[in-house]
Amino acid sequence: MSMQFDCPPPLSRRALGALAAALALPGCATLSAASASSPRGTIKPQRLRAGDTVGLIAPSGALTQAQLSTRVKNMEDLGFKVKLGKNVLARWGSYGGSIEQRLEDLRAMFADESVRVIWAARGGSGGTGLLPHLDYGLIARNPKVLIGYSDLTAVLHAIHAKTGLITFHGPTAGSRFTDYNLQHLRALLFDGQAGHVMHHAPENLPPLAKEAVRDGVVEPANEVKTYKEGVATGPLLPGNLSLIAALQGTPYALRLAGALLCIEEVGEEPYRVDRLLHQLQQSNPRGGGAFAECAGVLVGVLTRYAAKPDDKQLSLREVLDHHLTGLSIPAASGYSFGHIAHQMTLPVGAMARLDTTAGTLTVLESVVE
C-alpha cells in the first residue's frame, strides 16, 4: 500500500442530508435473516445513537489543522459530538505522532466512558508499530466501535485477535460519505440488524464507473468478475492486502481457516500486487496456499495501480486471474470496498455469507449490543 495518498473530499450536502435522515428515520431498506451465533469469545460494542461522542484520533498518518477541521465538521454534521485525541495533530515524520503519542490517544479513548465510537481520521502508515504495545485488557473491558480502513487494518485485526472485539473496516472520518455508505453504517452500527445484505454499489460498476488515466496509462473501469460461483459462510476478515500480508508470520496473523477473506489495495502496481498475493499464499505453514484454508475469497475495488507507459508487466486483471482462477472455494473480485467513495462497512470477525452467484455479502449476526 502506498503511504502517500490524498484523502477523499469532504462530505457533500446531499450526503449529509441523507445521513441525517437515515439516522433519524426508521426503515432503512435491508433484508432480515435469522441471527447466526457468534464465534466463541466474540465481544460486541454498544450500538451507536445520534448525539453520541466520537473520539477522533490519528493512529497512522499525520493530519494538518485544515484536514482536522474538515473531519470534525464531518462528524458534527453527522450528528455526533467530537472529542479530539490529545495528540491528534502530533507529527513524527509522516506519522501522526510517535508510537507513544498514538498509543496514548487510543488508550484514552477506550478508557473514556463518554466516548462511544473511536473513528480514525485517516489512513497512511505506521499502525503496525502500535500492536505490541496496545492495552488489550483495557480494550476488552471497554468495548466500543473502532472504525477505519487502509493502514488501520493492522490495528483492527490485532484487537480482534487478542480480545474478540468486533471492529469495523469502513469509512474514515475523512471519507466522502454517500447514500451507499450511510445505508450500511446505519444498518450495522445503529440498527444492529442481523441478516443485512450488501450488494454492489451501482456507482462502482459500468456505466457509472469510468476508466481512469494515470501517468498516461488507462486503468479500466471496475468490473465484477466471478471466479468460482457458490455460497460460503464464515467470519469476515477484511483489510488492505499490504497490511494483511505484513501480519502473517506475526502474533497478529489472520486466522484464515474457514474465513471469508476480503482484500483491497491502493497505489500498488500490478507486479507488487502479484508479489503480495504470493507472500500471502506462501504464508500457510501447512502448504497448499493460504487461500486453500479460506471458506471464500473476495477482492474489492483496487485503485491507483497504473504501471509506467513503457512497462511490459502483467495487467492487474492478469494478476488476479492468475491467483484466483481455479480456486475450489467461492471467489470473486470487484466488490464495493476499498479506497473508494461508495464502500461497504465490513465487521471484522462477524459471521457472514458470501454468495458469488447472486453477488451479495450478508452479515448474518447483529454486530452491536
Secondary structure, 3 states (H helix, E strand, C coil): CCCCCCCCCCCCHHHHHHHHHHHHCCCCCCCCCCCCCCCCCCECCCCCCCCCEEEEECCCECCCHHHHHHHHHHHHHCCCEEEECCCCCCCECCECCCHHHHHHHHHHHHHCCCEEEEEECCCCCCHHHHHHHCCHHHHHHCCCEEEECHHHHHHHHHHHHHHCECEEECCCCCCCCCHHHHHHHHHHHHCCCCCEEECCCHHHCCCCCCCEEECCEEECCCCCEEEECCEEEEEEEEEEHHHHHHHCCCCCCCCCCCCEEEEECECCCHHHHHHHHHHHHHCCCCCCCHHHHCCEEEEEECECCCCCCCCCCCCHHHHHHHHHCCCCCCEEEEEEEECCCCCCCEEECCEEEEECCCCEEEECCCCCC
